[in-house]
Amino acid sequence: MTIEFIKKLQYRHRVTGDDFNLYPRQSGLKFFFACVLGAFMFLAIAVKI
């Protein structure tokens, strides 16, 4: 389950990265927030393991 979650997180990160490249000014803050939220969730799961 953890591996699948990481794959989903990486896929979402790639999609968000594409949006960031297409619309840097509009999605810059959203991209940054997504990265921070993803990193926080990953750390939380790593601590539980």
Buried (B, 14 or more C-beta within 10 A) or exposed (E): EEEEEEEEBEEEBEEBBEBBEEEEEEBEEEBEEBBEEBEEEBEEEEEEE
